Amino acid sequence: MKKLVSAVMLLSLIFSLVSGVGARGAAAAVLPKLYLNGIELQSSVAPKVVNQLTMVPLRVVSEGIGFQVDWTSPTVQVGNGTSKIVLTLGSSKAVVNDQEIELESAPFAESNTTFVPLRFVSQNLGLGVEWDQQAQSVHLYQSSDPNAGAGNGGDSGSSPDGSGQDASDSVEEGMQVNALLKAIDFDGINSVYLPYDGTMGELKTTLLHSPERIVFDLPNTAFDAGFTTPFANMASQSGEITVDTHVSLQKIRFSLFSDKPSTVRVVLDVSSATHYEVLRETGAIVIRVLEPIPGEITPPPTTNPDPSTGIYKVVIDAGHGGKDPGAPSVIGKYEKEFNFAVAKKVMALLDKEKQIKGIMTRSTDTFVELDGRVKIANDAKADLFISIHANRAASSSVSGVETYYTRANSKAFADIMHKHLVKGTGLKDRKVRTANFRVIKYTTMPAVLLECGYLSNKNDTSVLFNDAKQSQLAAEIVSGIKEYLKLN
């Protein structure tokens, strides 16, 4: 609720600003251009500014994102099969999914068109909002979150911390810029480099939780015209860098958080509370992301066997399968063949263990959706989840094994399994890494994804498709499971 109230207040500020009315009194109202998913909304009826609020034609926006609008005066109903909004012309009350809410301005009809406040649309049709100051335009973006919809207003894409604050937060005239940020670079180990021209003031640092984030605001700073890090969204000047080589750092996000005063925001997404330090060099800020704070890492969940049987349940997931062959190898075979061969060997060994029950996500060469694999593990209330894969790189020289985990409570399991993965393959150790792979993110038990070698590398491939080496790898995987469960 606090987030919704904050979004309402901030969006109100945006649209009162673009109306050009208020403190400047005599200024003429300026209608912003409206864009939906990057395309300018075309309508025979233009938006209107009424009492300092931007009102938009409801049908144009709603039908643009797949909602149906039914108008039986004085009632307007908007829905998409799962969400339902009921508006009454002239009334400041609306009903969203059977919950009554208050509008800042009542809908009205003109020229057979229903007009509603723009921020009502953003809040209740699952749309994100971005204000492009230079172009004097409002961009609406349909959320990629499948749960977004009526009553779940999208966060502003220009606010990477998810607070809903828009880039036009300040209304002071002028855009003071003392520093120009030239790039955002990650060295692949633990350092984020922020090279700049000009004079950089003191960074404002904020720690946010659930999820864990470290937020840095660079004061009086804008992006240099030659900024080399790609923007994912040019309108909001925002982007992100995915990190898979650090124990805690998962993603670096950035945006022009405010243009009055000009502020660049950099957000570090971390898996748990993490030590960091900020260093100043000539013409650069360096943020070193260190180890997770001791005691702050979510402890591994207690893994206990089924009390009625004394047996642990372990899910073995052979990646890909069926119509999804996975990566091709240099010898013409496919990843799904390797994954399935090793999974079967692991299962055969688990069948001999009295205290472990193995469960395969697929027992034949069939295709199983990622969410289906997650469901199998969660429904079984499994104790462990292991997904078996092989990798591929653009260069044939890349070689070695990696173990991935997503949630902090899978780290201990990942460390043990990786030790046995290196031993079982004999290939180069490319370390334990973090990544948001769906099967290890949404399973509820300790979960890892094993990348057992590179199919683009001739030597790795010869190991992966060697029957004896597959058996050795399977034996090490089982040894890792037993070590974690303390069954050795």
N, C-alpha and C positions, 0 to 999 in steps of 0.2 A: 504494500500500500504506500509506504514512504517513497518507493521508487516511482510509482505512478504519479503521486502528488508532485514530486520533483520534476518529472517529465512534463507535467501540465504547466507548471510555472515557467519552465525554461522555454517550452514551445510558445507559450503566450508571449514571452519576451521577443522571440524571433518574429512572430507574425505582426506584433504591434510595431516592431521596428520597420519591417518591409512595407507596412501600410503608409509610411511617411507622414502619419498624423500624430498629434499628441503634443509633446513639449515644443516641437517646432511650429505648431499651430497652423501657420499660413501655408505650409508646404502642401503641394498637391499630392493626392493619394497615388502611389505607384503600385500597379498590380504586378506581382511576381509571375514569372513563367513557371509552369508546373511540368515536371518530368516524372514519369513512372518507369522504373527500371531502365533509365537512361534515354527514354523516348518521350519527346514532348507530347503532352496530352492535347489532342485536337478536339475542339468542341465548338459548336455554333454559338454556345453561350459562354461568355468569359467569366472568370472568377470575379467576385465583388468584394469590396472592403466595406464592412458595415460596423459602425461603432468600434473602429480600430481593429477589427478581426477580419481575417481573410476567410471568405465563404466560397466553397467550391461546389460545382455540380456533382451531386452524389453518384448518379448513374455512370458518369464517365470514369470515375476512379474505381468504383466497385466492380463494374463489369470488366474493367481492364485486368483485374486479378482473379476473375472467376466467380465473383459473387453475383447473385441474381437480385434484382431490385423489382419489387412489386408495389405499386402505388394505388391504393384505394382511398382517395381523399376522405378524411385528413390523415390517414395512417400510411406510413411507408415501412415496408419490411425488407430487410437485407439479409441474405443467407447464402451459405454454400453447402448445405447438407449437414454440417456438423455444428455450425455457429449461426446464431440468429439475433438480429438487432431489430427492434421495433421503435420507430420514431413517430411523433405526432406533430404535424405542422402547427406552429405557434406555441408549442409546449417546450419548456426547458428540461423536461424529464424524458429519459430514454430508458428502454429495457434491453439489457445485453445479457443474453443467455439466462433469462429469468431474474436478473438482478437489476434493480433500478439505479440509475446514475443521474447526476446533475450535469446539464450542459451549460457552457458559459454563454451560449446564445441559442435561441430557439431556431429550428429549421424553418425555412419559409419557401414558398413556391412562387416562381416567376417564369413566364413564357413556357409553361408546362415542364419546368425543371425544378427539382428540389435542391436547395442549397443548404449545406451544413458546414459547421466550422472545420477548417482544415485539420486542426489537431485532434478533433474527434475521429476523423478518418484514420489518422496515424495510430491512435491509441487502440482502436477497436477493429481494424482490419488487418492487424499484424504487419504494419508497414514501418520501416525505419525512415527517419527524416534527416536530410542534410541540407544546410543552407549554403549556397555558393554566393559569397559576398560580392565577388567581382562581377559575376554575371547576373546578379540580382534575380536568382531563381531558386526554387525549392525542388529538391529531388526526393521522390518517394521510392523506397526500395522494398520489394516484397521479401519477407524474411525467408531464409533457407531452413529455418527451424520448423519441422513438421508439426510442432505443437502450437506454433503461432497462429493467431486468428482472433476472433472477436474477444475483446477483453484482454488480449495479450500484446499490447502495443510494443512495436519493435524499438530497440535501442538505436540511438543515432549512430550511424556508421562512422561519424567523425569523432566519436568518443571511445577509444579502444579500451577504456577501463570499464565499459558497460554501465556507466552512471547515467546515461541518457543526456548528458550535457552536450550542447551543440556548439559548433565552432564560433557562432556569433554571440557567445555568452555576454561579452561586454559591449556596452553601447557608447563608450567614449569615442569621440571623433579622433581619427588618425590611427596610424599603424606603426608605432615606433619599433624599429628593427635595429639592434646593435650587433647581431651575429647572423651569419648565413651558414646553415648546416649543409655540408657537402656530400655526406654519405652516412650510412649506418652499416657497419661491417662487424661480423662475428668471426673470430679467428679459428673456430672449430674446437677450441679447448675450453677457455673460460672467460675470454675478454670481449667486450662489446666496445668498438671504437666509434667515436663521434667526432670526426674532423670538421673544423669550421673556420670561417674567416670572420674577423671582427673581434668584438669584445663580449665574452660570455659571462653573465652574472652568476650568482649563486643558484644552483639547482634546488628546486623544491622536491623533496622525496616523500612519498606516501606509501605506507604498507597497507594493502587491502587483503581481506581474507574471504574464504569460501566462494571462489577458489583463491589460492594464494597468488598475489601479484605484487611486484615492486614497481612503483610508478615514479617516473622522473619528468618534471616539467622544466623545460629549458626556456628561461625568461627572455623576452624581447628577441626572439629567434624565429626565423622563417627558413624555408627550404631554399637553397641556392638554385639558381636557374639551371645549373649543371648537375643537380643532385643525381648521383649515380645509382642509388638503390631504387629498384623499380617500384612504382606505385601500383597497388592493386585497384585503387579507385582514384582517378584523377580529380574528380569533382571535389572530394573531401581531402585530397592529398594524404591518403592513408595507405598503409601496406603492412606486410608482416614477413618475418623470416622464420621458417620452421627449423628447430634445432633438434638433432637426434644424437648428439655426441656428448651430452652433459648429464650428470647424474640427476640434476634437478631442473635446470633450465629447459623449457620445452618450446617456447616461442617468444619472438621479439616483435612487438607491434608498435606502430608509430603513426602519428597524424598531426596535422595542423590543428591543435586543440582549440585555439582561440586566435582571432586575428586582431582583436582590440582589447588588451595589448597582445601583440603577436607572441604566441606560445606554441612550441613544438612539444608534444607529449610522447614519451617512449615508455612502453610497458613491457616488463619482463614477466612472462607467465612461468611460474615455478611449481613443481609438484608438491613441495612442502616448504615451510619457512626456511630461508636460506641466508647464510652469511654473504655479504657483498662489501665492496669498497669502491669509492670513487676517486680516481687519480686525475690530476691535471697535468697535461703536457703542453708544450708550445703548440697552439693551434689545434688542440684535441682534448676531448674528455674520454677517459677510459673507465669503463665500469667492469670490474672483475667480479664474476659470479663464482663464489667459493662453494664450500661443502654445505649440505643441509645442517641446520642447527641441531646439535645433539639433544635428544629428548623431544624434538619437535616432529621428527619423522613419525608418521603413523605406524605403530608397531605391527608386525605381521599378525594376522588374525590367528587365533587359536585353532589349530587343525586337529580335530578329534575324529576317531573312527565312528561309524554308526554304532550307537550304544546298544542296539539290539543284536548286531552281528559282529562288532569289533573290526569291521572292514572299512578301509578308506576307498573312496571313489575318485578315480583319476580319468579325466577326459583326454583322449588323444585325437587331435584334429589334423587330419591329412589335408593340407591346404590345396585349394583349387579342385579340379575334378570335373568329369563330364564335358560339357560344352566350354568350360573354362580350363584351358590346358596349362595356364601359368606361363612362366618364361621358357623360351626355347633354349636348348643347349647347343654347344658347338658340334655335337655328334648327331644332331637331328632328333634326339629324344626331348621330352618335355618335363617341366618341373612336376606336374601332377603325378607322373610315373614314379619319380624318386620319392616324393612325399608319401605316396600310398605304400610303396614297398617298405620304407622304414617304419611307417605306422603299423603295418601288419606284423613286422618283426617285434616291435615293442609290445604289441598286444599279445603275441605268442608267449613272450617272457612274463608279462604280467599275469597271464592265465596260470602260471606256475606259482605265483605268490599267494599265500594263504590269507594275507591281510590286506591285499589290494585287489580291487575290482576295476578292470579297464573298461572304458566306454568309448567307442569310436563314433565320431560325428558322421562318418560315411564308411561303409564296409564294402562298397563297390566303386567302380569308376562312374560316380554320379555327381551332379552339381548340387551343392547345398548353399543357400544364401548365407551371408555372414551372420545376419540376425538369427537365422535358423541354427547355426552352430552355437551361438550364444545361448539360445533358448534351451538347447539340449543340455548344456552344462548347468545352467541355472535351475532348470526343472529337476535335474537329477540331484541338486544340492551337492554337487561334486566338491571334493576337497582341493583338487588341483586341476589346472587346465594347461595343456601343452599343444601349441600349434607348430607343425613341422613344415618348413619351407626351404627353398634354395633361392639364391639371388642372381641378379644379372646387372652388369655395368656396361657403360658405353665403351670402356677400355678393356681389352682382353688381359691387361696386366693386373687388374684388380683381383685380389685373392683373399680368402679367409672366411672366418665365421663370426657371427654377431648374435647376441641374445638381446631381445627387446622386452621391455615391460612398460606399462603406462602408470599404474597406480603405485604409490609409495609402498603400500603393504605387499607388493610383489617383488620388491628389490632383493630381499634375502633369498627368495626362491630363484630369482634370475641369476644371482651370483653363483649359487651352487650348480645350477644347470649349465651355466656357461663353462665352468671349470671342466665339467664332464664332456661338453660339446667339443672343446679344444682337444681333450684327450682322445675322444672317440674318432675324430677326423684326422688329427695330426696336421691340420691346416693352420694358417696364420691367425693369431688372436687379434681380432678387430674390436674387442671389448664389449662390455654390457652397455646398452644404449636405451634411451627412452623414445617412444613414438606412440602416437594415438591410433594404433591399429584397432579397428572396431572389436575384433574378437577378444583382445586382451584389455580393452577399455571397459566394456559393458558386462563382462563376466564378473561374478561377485566373489570368486575365490582367487587365491594367488594364481596369476596367469602369466605365461611367457610365450613369446614367439621366437623360434629358433631358425636362424638363417644359416644353413649348414655348409654353405660354400657358394661359389660363383659359377653358374653354368656358362658364362661367357669366357671363363678361364679354362684352358685345356687341361691343366693339371688337376684343378678342383673337380672338373667334370669326370675325369678318370677315377677319382676317389669316390665321388657320389654314386656312380653307377657300377661300382665294384661290389659284388654280392658279399664278399667277406668283410669289406669295410662297412657296408650297411649293417651287417650283423654286429660288428664291433660298436658302431655308433648306437644301435638299438640297446645293446647291453649297458653302455655308459648312460644313456637316458634313463634306464631303469635304475641304475646305481644312484643317479642324481635324485630321482624321486624318493628312493629309500633313505638316502642321506637326509633329505629335507624332513621326511616323516619320522626320522630317527628309528628306522627299522633295521639298520645294519648291525 
